[in-house]
Structure formats: structure tokens, C-alpha cells
Amino acid sequence: MINLNTLFSAACTKASGAVLASAMLATGCVSPIAGPSGQYASPIGNAPVTANPTPYSEGLVCMGHFARSSGYRAPRIAVGRILDYTGKADIEGGRRVTQGASLMAISAFAKSGARLVERFDTSVSELELKYANNKLIGDDVPEDFRKITAGSIPGSDYYLVGGITELNYNIRSVGGDAFIGDLDPTDTKGSIGAKLYVINVGLDLRMVETETLEVVDVISYQKQIIGREISLGVFDFANGNVFDVGVGGRAQEPIQLAIRSVVERAVLEMMANLYAIPSGDVCSQTEGAISTNSVTGDFVPRGAPLEEYNGPSRAIAANWHDRRDPTLRGRN
């Protein structure tokens, strides 16, 4: 006598195994046992690291080169706290805007050729000073300790502080949906939809003279951010089968990159004020020399001649990538 429960259980087991195998094939090679490499699965994606410029990065770079070529002594700049004052946060995702605006400003000042002094995070320096004061830090000389020298830390001429003060949702949005088809229920039907929406971010920054605490420059900027959504669907009966196909896409200008753009525009205008540069015409005077600068920063090499400066190569996506750099390809 055939046991129906046994047959049903076996069929379910085979079906479950087939579904599991199909899911594993669809999602890639995943094993519950680590392979020879010590991993359960290899991560996807192989995009190289690239530079992260904004539309104002080139202006910062050419301004810094113009200041150096004209013999202008760049001021020493310190960057303080540029905090998020919007108060906008998701229940699960945390803060909606970046908490690293100060770091963006430091990078922007580096592009402009300013001389930077660290005031944002001095925890390591303060700890080293404490150890040196207790004669606990030794340098290369045996049985010797680091001396604390008065006046060894250069001071800043100006410092930058401020905050991100605006994040406004849905300044304006527009959208539409349409359904197309005749009265025959078996004929092809289609739908299409599109939406656009606009938000914005804003910040307020001020530059302060360090010795007198006089506010010498104040800037308030905002930038609008656009997003879009498009959908398309088709529904049809064919040969006794039902086909329901939908495609679509969403895209939004990155909020954090918009904040970086606002920060770089503000830093550019402030440095133009310090350099006494009235407009972007200075970039035409540095044409042909921009190749010696980099939108990732602009620092001279330490302990090497200027000809070995790697600023321009920092923005090349293939550099140092084991599959893209021809000098590294084939070594592994």
C-alpha cells in the first residue's frame, strides 16, 4: 500500500530543494561553509575609487594656483565645528544630512591653497603633549625623550565655523499617471507615470579673525535638489497566459554632495575675498598650469622635489587599482 503522506513529503522536499537551488543560482554562489579563501561569498562590484569634485572644485584649484604664482602669502586657516542644526532625522536611518561638513570645508580649503592648522580634532596631539610632559615619549635618540618647545605650534589667522541650517522637503512636486486601453478586457492595456519633486539644503558660515574674534566674512547659501520617478507598465493576455510587466526608475541628486557643493562655493567666495580676487577670470590666467594641481587637494610633497608631486594622478581612477593600473596588472 502506497503511503500518500510519504509521497507528499518527498515531493515537497524535492520542490523545496529545487526552489532553494534556484534561489542560490539567482543570487550567486553562496555556501554555508567557508571556501579556501575563508569567505562564504565574494562581494560584488569592482568600481574604482574616484575623485569627488563639485562644480566649484576647479575654481578652488585655479584660485590656489593664482595665489601661489602671484606671490600672495596664503593665510593660516583653522576649521571649527560646522554642525547640523536642521534637526531632521529618520527613525531608523539617523540624520538626514551629513555630520561631516567640517571635513568638507577642510578639503575645500586644501584645494584653494590655504595653509591649514588642525583645530578640529586635537585629541592625539593633546595626548602626545601629555606623554611628552611626563617624559614618556622617546624619539630616535636612545635614552632621550621628546622636548616640549615653546612656540612650536603655528597659530591660525582665521577660523571657520557655522552650520547646516536648512533642509526643506517638497518645495514643489508634480506628477501624473495615465492608463491606456480599450473596453475589451482581453486587449493590451498600458500605464505610464512620472513624478518630479524639489527639496533644498542651506547653510550659514562665518570666518572669524583668530586674534581679535572679529567676524570678517559671513555667507549664507542654499542649493535646490531635484528628484524624479518614472514608471511604465503593460498588461496583456496571450495564448492563455497573463503578462503583467512593469518597469521604472527613481533618481535623486545626492543630498550630501549638494551640501559639499554649498560648502565649496562658500569657501571659494571667502578665499576670493582674502586673496582679493574679484571674479573667475583668474582661471584663464592659470590655464595650462592647472595640471599641476588636483581637485582632491593641493599639498606639496613631503621630502621630495616638486616634480614628484602626485596631485594630478590622485584624480586618475585607474591608479593603484590592481585590475586597471597597467603597472600593477598581472602581479597577482
Secondary structure by P-SEA (a helix, b strand, c coil): cccaaaaaaaaaaaaaaaaaaaaaaaaccccccccccccccccccccccccccccaaaaaaaaaaaaaaacccccbbbbcccccccccccccccccccccaaaaaaaaaaaacccccccccaaaaaaaaaaaaacccccccccbbbbbccccbbbbcbbbbbcccccccccccccbbbbbbcccccccccccbbbbbbbbccbbbbbbccccccccbbbbbbbbbbbbbbbbbbbbccccbbbbbbbcccccccaaaaaaaaaaaaaaaaaaaaaccccccccccccccccccccccccccccccccccccccccccccccccccccccccc
